[in-house]
Amino acid sequence: MNYQIEREEEKMKKTRIRNKMMKAITWCMAVIFILSVCSLDSPSWIPTIVCAISLMYLSVAVYIDNKRKEEGGESDVLHR
């Protein structure tokens, strides 16, 4: 019985760490997106590519977060 409780606590700890890491990555991608949007008028294609990649990542993060909320689970990244 004690072993089961310890496994559950370890699982929750890993979930919290994963959530913190995903939140940090998402915030970094949001900052990168904002910075790349600010430099879209440059003659280089690099800000456009970076903007598109970060926008795709943020879109997927929002989609996954909404799916988890619909299934009755906790949202990982956006609402903590």
C-alpha positions in Angstrom: 0.0 0.0 0.0 2.8 2.4 0.9 4.6 1.6 -2.3 1.5 2.5 -4.3 1.3 5.9 -2.6 5.0 6.6 -3.2 4.6 5.7 -6.9 1.6 8.1 -7.2 3.5 10.9 -5.5 6.5 10.3 -7.8 4.2 10.4 -10.8 2.7 13.7 -9.6 6.1 15.1 -9.1 7.2 14.2 -12.6 4.0 15.8 -14.0 4.6 19.0 -12.1 8.2 19.2 -13.4 7.0 18.4 -17.0 4.3 21.1 -16.7 6.9 23.7 -15.5 9.2 22.8 -18.4 6.4 23.1 -20.9 5.3 26.4 -19.5 8.8 27.8 -19.7 9.2 26.6 -23.3 5.9 28.1 -24.2 6.8 31.4 -22.7 10.1 31.4 -24.5 8.3 30.7 -27.8 5.9 33.5 -27.1 8.7 36.0 -26.6 10.5 34.7 -29.8 7.2 35.1 -31.7 6.8 38.7 -30.5 10.4 39.6 -31.3 10.2 38.0 -34.8 6.9 39.8 -35.5 8.7 43.1 -34.6 11.3 42.4 -37.3 9.1 41.1 -40.1 9.8 44.2 -42.3 13.5 43.3 -42.6 14.8 42.2 -46.0 15.8 38.8 -44.7 13.4 35.8 -44.6 14.8 34.6 -41.2 12.3 36.5 -39.1 9.4 35.3 -41.2 10.5 31.7 -40.9 11.0 32.0 -37.1 7.6 33.7 -36.8 5.9 30.9 -38.7 7.6 28.2 -36.6 6.8 29.8 -33.3 3.2 30.5 -34.4 2.8 26.8 -35.3 4.2 25.8 -31.9 1.9 28.1 -30.0 -1.1 27.0 -32.0 -0.4 23.3 -31.3 0.1 24.2 -27.6 -3.3 25.9 -27.4 -5.0 23.0 -29.3 -3.5 20.4 -27.0 -4.3 22.4 -23.9 -8.0 22.9 -25.0 -8.3 19.2 -25.8 -7.1 18.2 -22.3 -9.6 20.6 -20.7 -12.4 19.2 -22.8 -11.5 15.7 -21.7 -11.8 16.8 -18.1 -8.1 16.9 -17.3 -6.1 19.8 -16.1 -4.6 22.2 -18.6 -0.8 21.9 -18.6 0.6 25.1 -20.0 -1.7 28.0 -20.4 -3.8 28.3 -17.3 -1.5 27.9 -14.3 
